[in-house]
Amino acid sequence: MYFKKLIHPEYFQGNKKKDHYFEGWYYKLVSRDEKDTIAFIPGVSINQKDQHAFIQVFISHKSIKDVSLKTHYIRFDFNDFSYSHKEFWIRIGKNYFSKERIELSIRKKDLKISGIVNLDSLTPIKTSLFSPNIMGIFGYVNFMECYHGIISMSHQLSGIIPINQKNIDFFDGKGYMEKDWGTSFPKTYVWLQSNHFKDSNTSFLFSYADIPFIGFHFKGLIVNLFYQNKEYRFATYNGAKVKKEEIGEGNASYTIKKGKYRLEVVANSSVQIELASPKNGMMIEQIKEGLSGNIHLKLYDKNNLIYEDIGEHAGIEIMKPTIK
């Protein structure tokens, strides 16, 4: 079962955890007209003080004038959470999540969601013995603070979700799926994601975080650009280096080098909202995320520009060091 979970991070990893542990799946859905983006984050918080299951709902609506953001954190009893050892699916109450579909039934005072969305033509990342998942060789290490898994860089959606009596049409929409698990999120990190480029098959993920490791810290990089059926991976474990980093309020820019390739990244998000995040397994921290940002990419082969595009509807999280 260890190797199955290693190469299939979507499986529930925490069945033997008793304390100081979290696990969450991230389903991002963008509607066909690209006016509505929703992220569903089902998960569990395993600890001695406040153990529970949850579903975070992050709703972004884009109008001609502006972007509106709303978040909801729905708590469930931990016993409302169930999962399978044989295939990937989880249930939280009457809500079901898998790689094939999402079934929703949420009835709260200020939030009513029901419906089914199907997921098709998933795009998994490339793996190998050296890189069994997006963590690379670090995927084999069992004492990391936080683990990251990519389930699908991009996929097609079909279905309609009524939210508070408004129907959101996801037929011919586009989705993205990942997850995190461990004890806590990194203290500082930048996370970027988009799969809405001019080339509809292009997708992009970026993560650069402060990683505690055996008594010291290092900056861990994971970047994956899928373009024209080719994967460009820039990561700490394959020798990629960050040559430039600039971080502001809602914006970040990077220059990354690996071998003959150079990637320039400029991300901007004008509107963010707070989401709950884990610390020592408890969902007591806050991060800020936007779902309507943009990411400008330039990929060079030596000095030759081989790709340039701007990804829209970008998820952007920038967690900067706390100044004391």
Buried (B, 14 or more C-beta within 10 A) or exposed (E): EEEEBBBBBBBBBBEEBEEBBBBBBBBBBBBBEBBBBBBBBBBBBBBEEEBBBBBBBBBBBBEEEEBEBBBBEBBBEBEBBEBEEEEBBBBBBEBBBBBEBBBBEBEEEEBEBBBBBBBEEBBBBEBEEEBBBBBBBBBEEEEBBBBBBBBBBBBBBBBBBEBEEEEBBBEEBBBBBBBBBBBBBBBBBBBBBBBBBEEEEBBBBBBBBBBBEEEEEEBBBBBBBBBEEEEBBBBBBBEBEBEEBEBEEBBBBBBBBBEEBBBBBBBBBBBBBEBBBBBBBBBBBEBBBBBBBBBBBBBBEEEEEEBEBBBBBBBBBBBEEEEE
